Every structure is written in C-alpha cells, then in structure tokens.
C-alpha cells in the first residue's frame, strides 16, 4: 500500500442516465431512470425530486413519477459517450485514468502547478468540460482516489493531510460505491454491528478487521482511514493506428491496387504488433479521382493476419474497380475498427503469427474426422454448487461460451444458493472415493442436522490407505437440491478437512455415507 498522493477526481453526476437520455433523445428536463431487472439502477435529479430512488421497483417508480422515461442499461454506450469528457480533460492535463464511465481521476500535481493553484485548476477544468463536451461535472481534490471521488460528489477540496478527517463522518455505505466490487454484505454487517460511519470502522484495529471480516474488508478499512491501495494509473492517449497511402499515379487495375495494399497491410500489422493488438474488424476506405468516398467494414471471427488483410482488401478492390466502381483510386486507407489483445497471436521464434495454433487446430479437426466429434473435448467453466458441476465438456470447434451463470469479473457474482465456498479443489476424482469419518473414540461421525455434526472429526478411514488424522476442519455446508425428483440422493453435506500430513480434502456426506469429492493443493 502506497502513501496517498493528491488526486483530482472529475465526476459527472448520474452519467448512466445522462448517456442513455442523450442516445434516446430524451429532453433534459424530463425525469429519467435506467432500469436493470425491473429496478432503478440510476436516476436523474429531476426524477429524484419526484421520489424516485435507486433500487426502487419499476412499477413503484412509475407510480411516483408517471412521466418517467424508462431507459435500458448499456455500459458500452456509457463508455463511448464519456470519451469526449476524457478528451476534454486530456487537452489540459494529459494522462488521466478512467475509473468508470462518469468518473476519471488524475494526479493533481500537474494541473495545480500549471494553473497556479487548486481553485484555478478546478475552475479551468469545469469550463473545459462544459465547452468541449457540453457536460456538467463536479471536481474534488483530496489525498487518495477514494477520498477524491467522495469529495467530487460533494464538490469539495479537502486540505492536504485531512482526508481521514473528511471521511470520518460519512456513511459506511460509501464503501459500496464501486460497481466492480460488491461490498453490500460487508456494509450490512457493519451497520448491524453499530459501525455506521467510516470513522467508526476506521477506529477498529487492522488485525481485528483481517481476522473477523477477510481480505477485502482490510482494503475497505484502509480506504476508510484515508489510505489508498494505489495511485492513479495514468492513461496514455491512444495513437493513430490506421495506415494510409496516396496512389500517384492513380490506380485503375485490381492487381496494381492489391500490390499497394500489401505494403499498407504490413505497416498496419506492424503498428498493431507494437501495441500488442490484433484486428477483428477492418475498415477499407478508398477515394477516387472523382471525389467519391468508398468504405466497407469487414468483420472477422478470428484476428486478422497480414495475408488475411491483403485478401480482404483485394476482394473489396475487385468489387469496386471491376464491378461497377467509378473512376480510379487516388487514396487507400486501412483502419482497425475493433482490436483485441494479441497475447495468443505473438510471432513465434521460427513461425508466423498464429501458425502453431493453426497447426494444432488442424490436428484436432483431423482427429475428430477419424474418431468422431465427441472424441476431442474442451472444458468450459459453468455455474454449479459442487466442483464436479462447474465444468462442461464440449466438442472441439463448438461454441465455448460460458454458462449464463458465469460472468465477467466486472459482473455481480452468480447466484448459486448453497454453493461451495472458495477456494475450489484442484483435483476432482471422476467418482467420489468412499471413506469413514471417525471421532476420537472411534465412533463414526454423521450429520445430526443439515448444519451440525454429531461429533468432532478426528480421523478418516478408508480410501485405499491407512487412517489419517484430521487436524482442522470447516463446515458443514448443506445442500438440499432436487429433493422432489425420485431417485435423487437426497440432502448433501460438505466438510473441508486438513490432515496431519498437510493434505486438504473436500468430504461429502450423502445418505450412503462419506466420500472424498476433491483434493486441494
């Protein structure tokens, strides 16, 4: 953890609503709200004056405000429309970090020193955003990103060294502002314990917080004390990656245009490789001597190689020049419309980009041709309660999209009541290995209730080896799933145990007895 530095935060209030309203052409004076799962995700100030609040059900929100504009969430739209705000700030203070659409931060030292003070820097940035992006914003300055964000929400500047004093009276719910980190359970627990302010939470000893609440609570505790986990990561303005060429003399033959396109494609991919990127949507733009502008977007399932780029340019030029195109070409431009990280496509020591992957793919397809599609399988993570339920095997070449319950790290965690707590076992046997769990007196231990054992586990017996002593255990965690289906095994109880030899096991109890369902590293 680094010492907190002075940070300047630029916050545009209710940005999801602002962006959605602009995209849908909703007038600024009309109350509006963005809904997700029929609940208010964000609402405008006008809607709040009518009683609309975040988390309200759609029916109740519309009852309070009959003229409410109902808008859909779209993170991509929010980020795209926030880019003019970022560009406006970068004109005066390059190197900002976009925390999320609607909020950006940057070290305060640069703009404050350039404009001659914090007040002058704030006024200049507010005017710049209003002029260049036609957007209202609030700015806060404090020690650390967390305090600067909360200061921006209040339009305040916190004196140096007084961030902890500024944070102390604020509600503990401020810890749950970040949509990428769900701290709602921690906030609810702190409230029930009577710790309703950040100052009360910060007054706890860090060792007590770590032992009682966990690792993320330690980070939240440091934020409440005004200590930031990291300084802003400065954003470097993107470079122009398009490649263009002026054709002199003008070209009216496909072979001559394709020859020029080959060098252009090489330049484009060298620029992309220098940034660790690969192109998945290619824009081919041409201009004729008659002033006609020709543009076509090519979308590709796999990232393009230089040869694939040349092929698509040649096909497009053949369509323009040989099948009805007018005039001769005087300019050609290739633009990477969409890019992805090219970590899996780096040039090999002796081969071309992606050559090893292509050879492996061809070998797997040939094996399927000989043995059948089901002979070559690949694992895909899905949702589930037990380790064996969290992987699905699909034939090679089929859609490998994850189950809807498994989302990106930025999405809320999937809802699987009764799922096994982290971490998951590293090794899961194809079939659970039967064992016996014994107490110190040799009596077998069984669940006395779904969440209670009738004894203290002392050792396990069976599993093809001698008895092993249990030095620690956690649980039990019960699951009562599909109890209404005939033939199902009935209630399941899971227990994690640590053995004297250092091994850690996941034990599962079903009506037939105990079994080893997983082994931890």
PyMOL commands that set and color helices and strands:
alter all, ss='L'
color gray80, all
select helices_A, chain A and resi 15-23+45-49+58-64+75-92+108-115+118-133+145-153+163-168+172-176+184-192+198-202+206-213+215-224+254-274+306-322+343-345+355-371+373-375+387-389
alter helices_A, ss='H'
color red, helices_A
select strands_A, chain A and resi 6-11+32-36+39-43+69-72+97-100+103-107+138-143+243-251+277-288+293-299+329-341+377-381+391-395+433-438+447-449+452-453+459-462+468-479+492-499+504-510+513-520
alter strands_A, ss='S'
color yellow, strands_A
deselect
rebuild
show_as cartoon
